[in-house]
Amino acid sequence: MKFNTMQEEKPYRIKFDYREKYLFAHVFGEKDSLDISLQFWQEIFNECEAKNYKRVLITENFRNNISAIDMYILGEKLIEMASKNTCVAFVDSQIQQLEMNKFTETVIYNRGGKGKAFADIKEAEAWLLDQEG
């Protein structure tokens, strides 16, 4: 007997924690790519919408980087995927990826999105709770 085969087939895992003022999502896996990122971001945004959250704190842990052009494309796609009033705080467990995440943050900001990349989860949470939502 097989259970939850959809989850097993995904190249990542997400754990959700439904907090009072925001959704907490921890996503992790062996290898990241543009397609994988688009898949898990869509799943997170769908969960926000289903549970009526306007704020989300995401922690991510993948060992590899994705290219600058893929990060640019991801930033553009995230604007299309997220609800207009969704506010995102993002923390990558791989600190060496912070500069690239800040680049994507700029792409999103320049297109009217509301998200910020952080190195520290406490800073991310404080910023997120300070946002309207």
VMD Tcl script that draws the C-alpha trace (Angstrom):
set ca {
  {0.00 0.00 0.00}
  {1.38 3.43 -0.98}
  {0.69 6.64 0.87}
  {1.22 10.22 -0.22}
  {2.96 9.35 -3.48}
  {2.77 12.96 -4.67}
  {5.01 14.04 -1.79}
  {7.52 11.26 -2.48}
  {7.88 12.31 -6.11}
  {8.70 15.93 -5.33}
  {12.41 16.84 -5.34}
  {11.92 18.86 -2.13}
  {10.02 18.75 1.15}
  {8.03 21.49 2.84}
  {7.03 21.66 6.47}
  {4.36 24.22 7.36}
  {3.84 25.77 10.77}
  {0.59 27.74 11.06}
  {1.51 30.59 13.36}
  {-0.89 33.22 14.64}
  {0.35 36.13 12.52}
  {2.12 34.39 9.64}
  {2.70 31.12 7.85}
  {6.11 29.56 8.48}
  {7.39 27.31 5.70}
  {10.62 25.33 5.79}
  {11.64 23.95 2.40}
  {14.61 21.70 1.83}
  {16.03 19.17 -0.59}
  {19.16 17.84 -2.21}
  {19.30 20.04 -5.31}
  {17.59 23.27 -6.34}
  {16.80 24.52 -9.84}
  {14.53 27.14 -11.37}
  {11.81 24.52 -11.95}
  {12.07 23.18 -8.41}
  {11.96 26.70 -6.95}
  {8.89 27.59 -9.01}
  {7.21 24.40 -7.83}
  {7.77 24.94 -4.10}
  {7.05 28.68 -4.20}
  {3.72 27.96 -5.90}
  {2.92 25.38 -3.23}
  {3.73 27.90 -0.48}
  {1.63 30.66 -2.10}
  {-1.25 28.20 -2.57}
  {-1.06 27.35 1.15}
  {-1.08 31.07 2.05}
  {-4.19 31.57 -0.02}
  {-5.93 28.43 1.27}
  {-5.29 29.40 4.91}
  {-5.77 33.15 4.35}
  {-2.25 34.27 5.32}
  {-0.87 37.58 4.04}
  {2.57 37.05 5.61}
  {4.95 34.15 5.13}
  {8.38 33.39 6.57}
  {10.29 30.90 4.45}
  {13.49 29.13 5.38}
  {15.25 27.22 2.64}
  {18.05 24.67 2.65}
  {19.45 23.41 -0.64}
  {23.17 22.79 -1.03}
  {23.57 24.20 -4.54}
  {23.14 27.66 -6.06}
  {21.07 28.40 -9.12}
  {22.39 30.77 -11.77}
  {21.94 34.54 -11.72}
  {19.70 34.44 -14.80}
  {17.51 31.78 -13.16}
  {17.30 33.91 -10.01}
  {16.22 36.87 -12.15}
  {13.54 34.77 -13.87}
  {12.44 33.45 -10.47}
  {12.00 37.01 -9.19}
  {9.83 37.90 -12.18}
  {7.72 34.74 -11.80}
  {7.23 35.22 -8.05}
  {5.51 38.55 -8.72}
  {3.03 36.75 -10.99}
  {2.50 33.90 -8.50}
  {2.00 35.76 -5.22}
  {-1.22 37.43 -4.17}
  {-0.90 41.22 -4.39}
  {-0.77 41.77 -0.63}
  {1.48 38.85 0.29}
  {4.57 39.81 2.27}
  {7.52 37.39 2.28}
  {10.55 37.15 4.58}
  {13.12 34.68 3.25}
  {16.06 33.05 5.04}
  {18.49 30.73 3.24}
  {20.39 28.28 5.44}
  {23.29 28.51 2.96}
  {24.69 31.93 3.92}
  {26.88 32.08 0.78}
  {23.65 32.41 -1.24}
  {22.59 35.63 0.53}
  {24.01 37.95 -2.15}
  {22.10 36.15 -4.90}
  {18.93 36.18 -2.78}
  {19.36 39.95 -2.31}
  {19.58 40.26 -6.10}
  {16.23 38.47 -6.46}
  {14.81 40.67 -3.69}
  {15.70 43.71 -5.83}
  {14.05 42.20 -8.91}
  {10.86 41.64 -6.88}
  {10.97 45.10 -5.27}
  {11.42 46.78 -8.66}
  {8.21 45.08 -9.84}
  {6.13 46.14 -6.84}
  {6.56 43.02 -4.70}
  {6.99 42.96 -0.95}
  {9.72 40.57 0.12}
  {13.08 40.64 1.80}
  {16.00 38.20 2.12}
  {17.73 37.78 5.47}
  {20.67 35.92 6.96}
  {19.02 35.66 10.39}
  {15.61 34.17 11.17}
  {14.96 36.50 14.15}
  {15.58 39.57 11.98}
  {13.32 38.11 9.29}
  {10.52 37.50 11.78}
  {10.83 40.98 13.32}
  {10.66 42.60 9.86}
  {7.73 40.43 8.80}
  {5.69 41.20 11.91}
  {6.33 44.91 11.34}
  {4.67 44.72 7.89}
  {0.99 45.37 7.37}
  {-0.96 42.24 6.64}
}
mol new
graphics top color blue
foreach p $ca { graphics top sphere $p radius 0.5 }
foreach p [lrange $ca 0 end-1] q [lrange $ca 1 end] { graphics top cylinder $p $q radius 0.2 }
display resetview
